[in-house]
């Protein structure tokens, strides 16, 4: 249904209108929004150009440059005879430094098209980005009375995008984002009580037992005489997406598609206690896995700061079904006191927002750098599945109502071919 002729015609009308509105704001200083008969007295900055902005036959906006190649339309019928004017053929709104694309010289109104829409050759692009992101939340997590875990640090991940343009409007792209692993760990040791007959250690925990009839044995944890304690907390993130894209002049690009996100966490707390016997071991573990499957929409918009420098805005929003599973285990010495597993499904949400600066090095290559914010709503986290009070019911029902916030710097390069 999405590829029906009427929806395609609708996209070909809506996208250029949005692009024309955006372009009129971002490049008003580089064009005259009407035909002019007398160019005398109009001062142009180096690289600027006056073009005809409305097609007289159709009444529709005329693109300032080719969306496929990001090159100015110079000498085309759409620009009108004698209307092109400039020092070196550049137009604000393109990447600059390009010569006119021969395939776009004949654009304008034929076959129901206007500008270069539907008239450009197919192309491809590949974008590789390094993301230096930090997962926030659950700071100062601990079940120990002796120490707490620090905050997560920034960690490196990647985002790889491969796209194809069918024409100057429609296209597809596939994106992988991931490789992130945030790790926290800490431990404390007390040499006292290291051998039978020695005085016990002095490390305590926050773990207690529920009252009867839900009481479980926690004597390795609640003596206050542990000789060793260790805590670890890890989180991982990976995402795969396939989108349909609709572009307008490199000024605005809309997309919609499907996306899968795998977000998982695990927490471990282990102790050694000599108060009730030599080397009594206690162990607590919480594991969660979130599989988010759903749809998303997005928009990319650009604003020219110069012939080669652009400011870019990136936004994504999605609604997903979150298939969650959780495993909780509590061991007191050699006995498993609590072991619970649960699965659940809920509606989750995603919001991504970022801004970058992009610099066009040549006709096909550009580099960029910026900052992004990510927000995941209604997911399960490892610390959210338990409290410090142990009972047979701990971890028996997965809690998938937590939120996760990530942010950090983004660096990338894009190649068009």
C-alpha positions as CSV (number, residue, x, y, z in Angstrom):
1,X,0.0,0.0,0.0
2,X,2.9,2.4,0.8
3,X,4.1,2.0,-2.8
4,X,0.8,2.8,-4.4
5,X,0.9,5.5,-7.1
6,X,-1.1,8.0,-5.1
7,X,1.2,7.7,-2.1
8,X,4.2,8.2,-4.4
9,X,2.7,11.3,-5.9
10,X,1.8,12.6,-2.5
11,X,5.4,12.1,-1.3
12,X,6.7,13.9,-4.4
13,X,4.6,16.8,-3.6
14,X,5.0,17.0,0.2
15,X,8.7,16.5,0.3
16,X,9.6,19.3,-2.1
17,X,7.2,21.7,-0.4
18,X,8.8,21.0,3.0
19,X,12.2,21.3,1.4
20,X,11.3,24.6,-0.3
21,X,10.1,26.0,3.0
22,X,13.3,24.9,4.7
23,X,15.5,26.1,1.9
24,X,13.8,29.5,1.7
25,X,14.7,30.0,5.4
26,X,18.3,28.7,5.1
27,X,19.3,30.3,1.8
28,X,17.2,33.5,1.6
29,X,20.4,35.4,1.5
30,X,21.5,33.6,-1.7
31,X,18.4,33.9,-3.9
32,X,15.7,36.2,-5.1
33,X,12.3,34.7,-4.6
34,X,10.9,36.0,-7.9
35,X,12.0,36.9,-11.4
36,X,13.8,40.2,-11.6
37,X,14.3,42.2,-14.8
38,X,17.2,44.3,-13.6
39,X,20.2,42.7,-11.9
40,X,22.0,46.0,-11.6
41,X,22.4,47.2,-8.0
42,X,22.1,43.7,-6.5
43,X,25.4,42.8,-4.7
44,X,26.3,39.2,-4.5
45,X,28.9,37.7,-2.1
46,X,31.5,35.4,-3.6
47,X,29.9,32.1,-4.6
48,X,26.3,33.4,-4.5
49,X,23.9,33.1,-7.4
50,X,20.5,34.4,-8.4
51,X,18.1,31.8,-9.8
52,X,14.5,31.6,-10.7
53,X,12.7,30.1,-7.7
54,X,9.3,29.4,-9.2
55,X,8.6,27.4,-12.3
56,X,6.3,29.6,-14.5
57,X,4.6,26.6,-16.1
58,X,3.7,24.5,-13.0
59,X,3.9,27.2,-10.3
60,X,6.0,24.8,-8.2
61,X,9.3,25.6,-6.5
62,X,12.4,25.0,-8.6
63,X,15.3,23.2,-6.7
64,X,18.4,25.3,-6.2
65,X,20.6,22.2,-6.6
66,X,20.6,18.5,-7.5
67,X,19.6,16.4,-4.4
68,X,21.4,13.4,-5.8
69,X,24.8,15.0,-6.4
70,X,24.5,18.1,-4.2
71,X,25.5,20.2,-7.1
72,X,24.1,23.6,-8.3
73,X,21.7,23.6,-11.2
74,X,23.5,26.0,-13.6
75,X,22.3,26.7,-17.1
76,X,19.2,24.5,-16.7
77,X,15.9,25.4,-18.3
78,X,14.5,25.7,-14.8
79,X,16.8,28.5,-13.9
80,X,15.6,30.5,-16.9
81,X,17.8,32.0,-19.6
82,X,20.1,34.7,-18.4
83,X,18.9,34.3,-14.8
84,X,22.0,32.4,-13.5
85,X,24.4,34.8,-12.0
86,X,27.5,34.4,-9.8
87,X,31.2,34.4,-9.5
88,X,32.1,30.8,-9.6
89,X,28.9,28.8,-10.1
90,X,28.3,28.0,-6.4
91,X,25.0,28.3,-4.7
92,X,24.4,28.4,-1.0
93,X,22.4,25.3,0.0
94,X,24.7,22.9,-1.8
95,X,28.0,21.6,-0.7
96,X,29.9,24.1,-2.8
97,X,32.9,23.6,-5.0
98,X,30.9,21.5,-7.5
99,X,30.3,21.9,-11.2
100,X,26.9,21.5,-12.7
101,X,25.7,17.9,-13.2
102,X,25.1,17.2,-16.9
103,X,22.1,15.0,-16.0
104,X,20.3,17.9,-14.3
105,X,20.7,20.4,-17.1
106,X,17.5,19.3,-18.7
107,X,15.4,19.1,-15.6
108,X,12.3,21.1,-15.1
109,X,8.7,20.2,-15.6
110,X,8.9,17.3,-18.1
111,X,6.9,14.2,-17.4
112,X,5.2,15.7,-14.4
113,X,8.5,16.3,-12.6
114,X,9.9,19.6,-11.6
115,X,13.4,20.5,-10.8
116,X,15.5,17.3,-10.7
117,X,13.0,15.2,-8.8
118,X,12.6,11.9,-10.5
119,X,15.2,12.8,-13.1
120,X,18.5,12.0,-11.4
121,X,20.4,8.7,-11.7
122,X,20.4,6.3,-8.8
123,X,23.2,6.5,-6.3
124,X,24.6,5.0,-3.1
125,X,26.2,6.3,0.1
126,X,28.0,4.8,3.0
127,X,28.4,6.5,6.4
128,X,30.6,5.3,9.2
129,X,30.4,7.0,12.6
130,X,32.1,6.5,16.0
131,X,29.9,7.2,19.0
132,X,31.4,8.0,22.4
133,X,28.4,7.4,24.6
134,X,27.6,7.2,28.3
135,X,24.8,5.3,29.9
136,X,23.4,7.2,32.8
137,X,21.3,6.1,35.8
138,X,21.7,3.7,38.7
139,X,24.7,5.7,40.0
140,X,26.2,4.7,43.3
141,X,24.6,1.3,43.1
142,X,25.5,-1.0,46.0
143,X,24.5,-3.9,48.2
144,X,27.7,-3.5,50.3
145,X,28.1,-1.4,53.4
146,X,31.8,-1.0,52.5
147,X,31.7,0.6,49.0
148,X,29.6,1.7,46.1
149,X,30.0,1.4,42.4
150,X,31.0,4.5,40.4
151,X,29.0,5.9,37.4
152,X,29.3,4.4,34.0
153,X,32.1,5.9,31.8
154,X,31.8,7.0,28.2
155,X,32.4,4.0,25.9
156,X,33.0,3.7,22.1
157,X,30.4,2.2,19.7
158,X,29.7,2.5,16.1
159,X,27.0,3.4,13.6
160,X,27.2,2.1,10.0
161,X,24.7,3.2,7.4
162,X,24.4,2.0,3.8
163,X,21.8,3.7,1.6
164,X,20.6,3.7,-2.0
165,X,18.7,6.5,-3.8
166,X,16.2,5.3,-6.4
167,X,15.9,8.9,-7.7
168,X,16.2,12.3,-6.2
169,X,13.3,11.7,-3.8
170,X,12.9,8.0,-2.9
171,X,15.5,5.6,-1.4
172,X,16.3,3.0,1.2
173,X,18.9,2.7,3.9
174,X,20.0,0.1,6.4
175,X,21.7,1.0,9.7
176,X,23.5,-0.9,12.5
177,X,24.3,0.9,15.7
178,X,26.0,-0.9,18.6
179,X,29.1,-2.5,20.0
180,X,28.4,-0.7,23.3
181,X,29.4,-2.4,26.6
182,X,29.4,-0.3,29.7
183,X,31.1,-2.0,32.7
184,X,31.4,-1.2,36.4
185,X,33.2,-3.3,39.0
186,X,34.5,-2.9,42.5
187,X,35.7,-5.1,45.3
188,X,37.0,-4.9,48.9
189,X,39.0,-7.4,51.0
190,X,39.7,-7.7,54.7
191,X,42.7,-9.9,55.6
192,X,41.2,-10.6,59.1
193,X,39.5,-14.0,59.2
194,X,41.4,-15.3,56.2
195,X,42.2,-18.5,58.0
196,X,40.3,-20.6,60.6
197,X,41.0,-19.4,64.1
198,X,41.7,-15.8,63.0
199,X,39.3,-13.0,64.0
200,X,36.5,-12.6,61.4
201,X,36.4,-9.8,58.8
202,X,34.5,-6.6,59.2
203,X,32.7,-6.1,55.8
204,X,28.9,-5.9,56.0
205,X,26.1,-6.0,53.4
206,X,22.7,-4.4,53.1
207,X,21.0,-7.8,52.5
208,X,18.4,-9.0,55.1
209,X,15.8,-11.8,55.1
210,X,12.0,-11.3,54.8
211,X,9.9,-12.2,57.8
212,X,8.3,-15.6,58.2
213,X,6.7,-17.3,56.3
214,X,8.8,-15.9,53.4
215,X,12.1,-16.2,55.3
216,X,15.2,-17.4,53.5
217,X,18.7,-18.1,54.9
218,X,21.1,-15.1,54.4
219,X,23.6,-15.8,57.2
220,X,26.6,-15.5,54.8
221,X,25.5,-11.9,54.0
222,X,24.1,-10.6,57.3
223,X,26.9,-11.4,59.8
224,X,28.8,-8.2,59.1
225,X,32.0,-10.2,59.0
226,X,32.7,-10.8,55.3
227,X,36.4,-11.0,54.4
228,X,35.8,-10.3,50.7
229,X,33.1,-8.6,48.6
230,X,32.8,-7.9,44.8
231,X,30.2,-6.2,42.7
232,X,29.9,-5.9,38.9
233,X,27.3,-4.2,36.7
234,X,27.3,-4.4,32.9
235,X,25.0,-3.0,30.1
236,X,25.0,-3.7,26.3
237,X,23.3,-2.1,23.4
238,X,22.8,-3.1,19.7
239,X,20.3,-1.9,17.1
240,X,19.4,-2.8,13.5
241,X,17.1,-0.8,11.3
242,X,15.7,-0.7,7.7
243,X,14.2,2.6,6.5
244,X,12.5,4.0,3.5
245,X,13.7,7.6,2.8
246,X,12.2,10.6,1.0
247,X,14.6,13.5,0.4
248,X,14.4,17.0,-0.8
249,X,17.5,18.9,-2.1
250,X,19.7,17.8,0.8
251,X,17.8,20.2,3.0
252,X,15.3,17.8,4.5
253,X,15.0,14.1,4.6
254,X,12.2,12.1,6.0
255,X,12.3,8.4,6.8
256,X,10.1,5.6,8.2
257,X,10.9,1.9,8.8
258,X,11.3,-1.0,11.1
259,X,13.9,-1.3,13.9
260,X,15.1,-4.0,16.4
261,X,17.0,-3.0,19.6
262,X,18.7,-5.5,21.9
263,X,19.4,-4.0,25.3
264,X,20.6,-6.2,28.2
265,X,22.1,-5.8,31.7
266,X,23.6,-8.0,34.4
267,X,24.5,-7.4,38.0
268,X,26.6,-9.7,40.3
269,X,27.3,-9.5,44.1
270,X,29.6,-12.1,45.6
271,X,31.0,-12.4,49.2
272,X,33.2,-14.7,51.2
273,X,32.5,-15.0,54.9
274,X,34.4,-16.9,57.7
275,X,32.1,-16.1,60.6
276,X,29.9,-19.2,60.2
277,X,32.7,-21.5,58.8
278,X,35.8,-21.3,56.6
279,X,35.2,-19.7,53.2
280,X,31.5,-19.6,53.1
281,X,30.4,-18.1,49.7
282,X,27.4,-16.0,48.9
283,X,26.2,-15.1,45.5
284,X,23.5,-12.8,44.0
285,X,22.8,-12.4,40.2
286,X,20.3,-10.5,38.2
287,X,20.1,-10.7,34.4
288,X,17.7,-9.0,32.0
289,X,17.3,-8.9,28.3
290,X,15.1,-6.4,26.3
291,X,14.2,-7.2,22.7
292,X,12.4,-4.2,21.2
293,X,10.8,-4.7,17.8
294,X,8.7,-1.9,16.1
295,X,8.5,1.0,13.8
296,X,10.1,4.4,13.8
297,X,10.0,7.7,11.9
298,X,12.7,10.3,11.6
299,X,13.9,13.6,10.0
300,X,17.2,15.0,9.0
301,X,17.5,18.7,8.3
302,X,20.4,20.9,7.2
303,X,21.2,24.6,7.4
304,X,24.1,26.0,5.4
305,X,26.7,28.0,7.3
306,X,28.9,28.4,4.3
307,X,29.6,26.8,0.9
308,X,31.1,23.7,2.5
309,X,29.9,23.8,6.1
310,X,26.5,22.7,7.2
311,X,24.7,22.4,10.6
312,X,22.6,19.2,10.7
313,X,19.7,18.2,12.9
314,X,18.9,14.5,13.4
315,X,15.7,13.2,15.2
316,X,14.2,9.7,15.5
317,X,11.2,8.5,17.4
318,X,9.8,4.9,17.7
319,X,7.2,2.7,19.3
320,X,8.1,-0.9,20.0
321,X,6.9,-4.1,21.6
322,X,9.4,-4.9,24.3
323,X,9.8,-8.7,24.8
324,X,11.6,-8.9,28.2
325,X,13.0,-11.8,30.2
326,X,14.6,-11.7,33.6
327,X,16.5,-14.3,35.7
328,X,17.3,-13.8,39.4
329,X,19.4,-16.1,41.6
330,X,20.4,-15.9,45.3
331,X,22.8,-18.5,46.8
332,X,23.7,-18.7,50.5
333,X,26.9,-20.8,50.7
334,X,26.2,-24.0,48.7
335,X,22.4,-23.7,48.8
336,X,20.3,-21.9,46.2
337,X,17.7,-20.1,48.3
338,X,16.0,-18.2,45.4
339,X,15.8,-18.8,41.7
340,X,13.2,-17.1,39.6
341,X,12.6,-16.5,35.9
342,X,9.9,-14.4,34.2
343,X,8.9,-13.1,30.8
344,X,6.8,-10.1,29.9
345,X,5.8,-7.9,27.0
346,X,5.1,-4.2,27.1
347,X,5.0,-1.1,24.9
348,X,8.4,0.8,24.9
349,X,9.5,4.0,23.3
350,X,12.6,5.5,21.8
351,X,13.6,9.1,21.2
352,X,16.9,10.1,19.6
353,X,18.0,13.7,19.1
354,X,21.3,15.2,17.9
355,X,23.1,18.0,16.2
356,X,26.3,17.9,14.1
357,X,28.5,20.1,11.9
358,X,29.2,18.6,8.5
359,X,32.1,19.7,6.3
360,X,32.2,18.8,2.6
361,X,35.7,17.9,1.6
362,X,35.1,17.1,-2.0
363,X,32.3,16.1,-4.4
364,X,31.8,12.7,-2.7
365,X,33.3,12.9,0.8
366,X,32.2,14.7,3.9
367,X,33.1,14.6,7.6
368,X,31.0,15.5,10.6
369,X,31.1,15.8,14.4
370,X,28.4,16.5,17.0
371,X,26.4,15.4,20.0
372,X,23.4,13.1,20.5
373,X,20.9,12.2,23.2
374,X,19.1,8.8,23.4
375,X,16.1,7.9,25.6
376,X,14.6,4.4,26.1
377,X,11.3,4.2,28.0
378,X,9.8,1.1,29.6
379,X,12.7,-1.3,29.7
380,X,14.0,-3.7,32.3
381,X,17.2,-3.0,34.2
382,X,19.1,-5.5,36.3
383,X,19.0,-3.5,39.6
384,X,15.2,-3.0,39.1
385,X,14.5,-6.7,39.7
386,X,15.4,-6.9,43.4
387,X,15.6,-5.2,46.7
388,X,17.9,-5.8,49.7
389,X,15.2,-7.9,51.4
390,X,15.4,-11.5,50.2
391,X,12.3,-13.7,49.9
392,X,11.2,-16.6,47.6
393,X,9.3,-14.0,45.5
394,X,12.2,-11.7,44.6
395,X,12.6,-11.6,40.8
396,X,9.4,-13.7,40.2
397,X,7.8,-10.9,38.2
398,X,9.9,-8.9,35.8
399,X,9.7,-5.1,36.2
400,X,10.0,-3.5,32.7
401,X,9.0,0.1,33.7
402,X,12.5,1.7,33.9
403,X,14.0,4.4,31.7
404,X,17.5,4.5,30.2
405,X,19.2,7.7,29.1
406,X,22.4,7.7,26.9
407,X,24.3,10.7,25.5
408,X,27.7,11.4,24.0
409,X,29.8,12.7,21.1
410,X,29.5,11.5,17.4
411,X,32.2,11.6,14.8
412,X,31.8,10.4,11.2
413,X,32.5,10.4,7.5
414,X,30.2,9.8,4.5
415,X,31.1,8.7,1.0
416,X,28.7,9.1,-2.0
417,X,29.2,6.9,-5.0
